[in-house]
């Protein structure tokens, strides 16, 4: 009985060390390579914000290899990308109520599925899968749309998310030679 008590104490101690020391340390280390970025839009009665981590291309083949086609991607690095809207908006033709959402994508060569999910998990991928499996719960998807890809003439080295209101307002994602525009109404 005494042995079981010590095993339990050691197990709890290791769990607490991992949660409060090792995980925060790993998160700080990964943010050195993929720094956190923020994109803001404050016009036309819209108050929008995106918080994401921005990895670099570093000569790698990205879409179709590092980020496989037809698989859910947490859309950036580290924690899932957060999309915040202070007012109700439409993404393409679908309603997105005011709130905080995680942004997920399913990249393909010609088009991407873009998903706004009402849950924002801590890290976005499972450690045991080596980062290949996301922690997204599809039951919490609020908006799921498909948008075409655009081929860029120049390489975008750092993954970038921002707003573009040169024509219609859109949230865009650009990396390598790929860009997708997500219309916001």
C-alpha positions as CSV (number, residue, x, y, z in Angstrom):
1,X,0.0,0.0,0.0
2,X,2.9,2.4,0.9
3,X,4.5,1.6,-2.5
4,X,1.3,2.4,-4.4
5,X,1.1,5.7,-2.6
6,X,4.7,6.6,-3.6
7,X,4.0,5.6,-7.2
8,X,0.9,7.8,-7.3
9,X,2.9,10.7,-5.8
10,X,5.7,10.3,-8.4
11,X,3.1,10.0,-11.2
12,X,1.3,13.2,-10.1
13,X,4.7,15.0,-9.7
14,X,5.8,14.0,-13.2
15,X,2.4,15.0,-14.7
16,X,2.6,18.5,-13.0
17,X,6.2,19.0,-14.2
18,X,5.2,18.2,-17.8
19,X,2.1,20.5,-17.6
20,X,3.6,23.5,-15.9
21,X,7.3,23.4,-16.9
22,X,7.9,21.2,-19.9
23,X,4.9,22.2,-22.0
24,X,5.3,26.0,-21.5
25,X,9.1,25.6,-22.3
26,X,8.3,23.7,-25.5
27,X,5.7,26.4,-26.5
28,X,8.3,29.2,-26.0
29,X,10.9,27.3,-28.0
30,X,8.6,26.7,-31.0
31,X,7.5,30.4,-31.0
32,X,11.1,31.3,-31.6
33,X,10.8,29.6,-35.0
34,X,7.2,30.5,-35.7
35,X,6.5,33.8,-34.0
36,X,3.0,34.9,-33.1
37,X,1.4,37.5,-35.4
38,X,-1.8,39.5,-35.2
39,X,-3.9,40.9,-38.1
40,X,-6.5,43.5,-37.3
41,X,-9.4,45.1,-39.3
42,X,-11.3,48.0,-37.8
43,X,-13.5,49.6,-40.5
44,X,-17.1,49.7,-41.8
45,X,-18.6,48.6,-38.4
46,X,-16.4,45.5,-38.4
47,X,-13.9,44.8,-35.6
48,X,-11.9,41.7,-36.6
49,X,-8.7,40.1,-35.3
50,X,-6.7,37.1,-36.2
51,X,-3.9,35.7,-33.9
52,X,-1.7,33.1,-35.5
53,X,1.9,31.7,-35.5
54,X,3.9,32.3,-38.7
55,X,6.3,29.5,-39.7
56,X,8.8,30.1,-42.5
57,X,9.2,28.1,-45.8
58,X,13.0,27.5,-45.3
59,X,13.3,25.8,-48.7
60,X,10.8,23.1,-47.9
61,X,8.0,21.8,-50.1
62,X,5.0,22.9,-48.2
63,X,1.6,22.0,-49.7
64,X,1.2,18.4,-50.7
65,X,4.2,17.3,-48.6
66,X,4.9,19.1,-45.2
67,X,1.2,20.0,-45.1
68,X,-0.6,17.1,-46.9
69,X,-3.5,17.6,-49.2
70,X,-6.9,16.5,-48.0
71,X,-5.9,16.6,-44.3
72,X,-7.1,19.1,-41.6
73,X,-4.3,21.7,-40.9
74,X,-4.3,23.9,-37.8
75,X,-3.4,26.7,-40.2
76,X,-0.1,28.0,-38.9
77,X,2.0,26.6,-36.2
78,X,1.8,26.2,-32.4
79,X,-1.7,26.9,-31.1
80,X,-4.6,27.0,-33.6
81,X,-5.2,30.3,-35.3
82,X,-7.8,32.3,-33.5
83,X,-10.4,34.5,-35.4
84,X,-12.2,37.1,-33.4
85,X,-15.2,39.1,-34.5
86,X,-17.0,41.6,-32.4
87,X,-20.1,41.7,-34.6
88,X,-22.1,39.1,-36.6
89,X,-20.6,38.7,-40.1
90,X,-21.0,36.4,-43.1
91,X,-18.2,34.3,-44.4
92,X,-19.0,33.9,-48.1
93,X,-22.8,33.4,-47.6
94,X,-22.7,31.7,-44.2
95,X,-23.5,33.4,-40.9
96,X,-20.7,33.7,-38.3
97,X,-22.0,35.2,-35.0
98,X,-19.8,37.5,-32.9
99,X,-17.3,35.4,-31.0
100,X,-13.9,33.7,-30.9
101,X,-13.2,30.8,-33.3
102,X,-10.4,28.5,-34.2
103,X,-9.5,28.6,-37.9
104,X,-8.7,25.3,-39.7
105,X,-8.1,24.5,-43.3
106,X,-8.0,21.5,-45.6
107,X,-5.6,22.4,-48.3
108,X,-5.9,21.0,-51.8
109,X,-4.1,22.1,-55.0
110,X,-7.1,23.9,-56.6
111,X,-9.2,24.8,-53.6
112,X,-9.2,24.8,-49.8
113,X,-11.9,24.1,-47.3
114,X,-11.9,26.8,-44.6
115,X,-13.5,25.9,-41.2
116,X,-14.4,28.2,-38.3
117,X,-14.8,26.2,-35.2
118,X,-16.3,27.4,-31.9
119,X,-13.7,25.6,-29.8
120,X,-10.1,26.9,-29.5
121,X,-8.0,24.1,-28.1
122,X,-4.7,24.7,-26.3
123,X,-2.3,23.3,-28.9
124,X,-4.2,22.1,-31.9
125,X,-2.4,18.8,-32.6
126,X,-1.8,15.7,-30.5
127,X,1.7,15.1,-29.2
128,X,1.5,11.4,-29.6
129,X,0.8,11.7,-33.4
130,X,3.9,13.8,-33.8
131,X,1.7,16.7,-34.8
132,X,0.0,14.9,-37.6
133,X,-3.5,14.6,-35.9
134,X,-5.4,17.8,-35.0
135,X,-7.5,18.2,-31.9
136,X,-10.3,19.9,-33.8
137,X,-13.8,18.6,-32.9
138,X,-15.9,18.7,-36.1
139,X,-19.1,18.8,-34.0
140,X,-18.1,22.4,-33.1
141,X,-17.7,23.6,-36.7
142,X,-19.8,26.7,-37.3
143,X,-18.8,27.6,-40.9
144,X,-17.3,25.4,-43.5
145,X,-16.7,26.8,-47.0
146,X,-14.6,26.1,-50.0
147,X,-12.5,28.7,-51.7
148,X,-10.2,28.5,-54.8
149,X,-6.5,28.8,-54.5
150,X,-4.5,31.5,-56.3
151,X,-1.0,31.0,-57.6
152,X,1.4,33.8,-56.6
153,X,4.2,34.9,-58.9
154,X,6.6,35.4,-56.0
155,X,7.3,33.1,-53.0
156,X,5.9,34.3,-49.6
157,X,8.5,33.1,-47.2
158,X,6.6,33.5,-43.9
159,X,3.1,32.2,-43.6
160,X,0.9,35.3,-43.6
161,X,-2.7,36.0,-42.7
162,X,-4.2,39.5,-43.2
163,X,-7.2,41.4,-44.4
164,X,-7.6,42.8,-47.9
165,X,-10.3,45.4,-48.6
166,X,-9.1,46.6,-52.0
167,X,-12.2,45.1,-53.6
168,X,-14.5,43.2,-51.3
169,X,-13.4,42.5,-47.8
170,X,-11.5,39.2,-47.5
171,X,-9.3,37.4,-45.1
172,X,-6.3,36.0,-47.0
173,X,-3.8,33.3,-46.2
174,X,-0.6,33.3,-48.2
175,X,2.5,31.0,-48.1
176,X,5.0,29.9,-50.6
177,X,3.2,30.5,-54.0
178,X,-0.3,29.8,-52.7
179,X,-3.0,32.3,-51.6
180,X,-6.6,31.8,-50.6
181,X,-9.1,34.6,-50.1
182,X,-12.0,34.2,-47.7
183,X,-14.8,36.6,-48.5
184,X,-16.3,38.5,-45.5
185,X,-19.7,40.3,-45.8
